[in-house]
Amino acid sequence: MTNNLTWHSHTVTPQQRSQLKGHGSALVWFTGLSGSGKSTLANALERRLLDLKVHSFLLDGDNVRLGLNGDLGFGDEDRVENIRRIGEVGKLFVASGTLCLSAFISPFREDRDRVRAVLAPGQFIEVFVDAPLAVCEQRDPKGLYRRARAGEIAHFTGIDSDYEAPERPEIHIRSDQLDTGEAVEKIIAYLRRHGVLRL
């Protein structure tokens, strides 16, 4: 089937889109345990980017699971496919000149590396939102850890499914030590240093 498909190049280049928007594009990939603060931080960053007049879009794990990836479960094979699809969607956003934010547990290092590989160097920015499991369980905003401990949820990351922490993330946020505002400014500073933001 794929033998009949041909990749079509656009007449508008990523450089032209970047010039029009006044900033670069990248996929900012938030990873960490449930309750580590990924979604909170990604939402706060999106709001800050809006204030800076930067075109951004947030792909949230639950929202994507309720739509695009609604056919997937939570076993290892489906988790791999979940992240593969998100990587492809993120790649499209980056090509459009958008700063795409992605907030998923994405527990497997190999899957995150696979997403990195489909983007140009510097366009995949891994943000490790790091909080001890005990802190995540204490926060437990959705009650998921409690349900996992009670045996109501199988394959729950951090309990009966592994989380492979990034070895060399572009940005490491200790969310038990920094407040959300400080963490956002740390990310903004990185984006400025690396030329994604020009303001």
C-alpha angles and dihedrals in degrees: 000000000000089000088075094055127092126191110237119211119219123240089221110070128217087244091057091049090049091050091050093050097040095231141067128256131238143150109251103200116199113198131175144106122306106276094024091115102257097138094040091052095043091051092048091049091050090053091049091049090051089054087052090050092244118152106237140154130197121220105200121198098230094044093052091046089054092053128011094023098034090121093062129091129203103261118116095264093051092045089056091051091045091058093042091056092046089051091054092048090047090051090055091051091050090050088052090059094253127137098234120202119200123191111189133135087232091178100188121080093207091058093051090048089052090056090047089053095058092057131070117261111284095018096095111069112184114205113192107205097200125194128149115260090244091057092047090050091049091052095041093157094182098036090243098133091051090051092045091051088050091054094248094118121046126203093023113171113246094017111054099349125061128249114205107205118218113265097204110013118177089232128024115197119189096203092188089060105035126055118230095260093052091048092050091052090050089056093044089052090052092049090051094047091052096046098249089117118040100192 
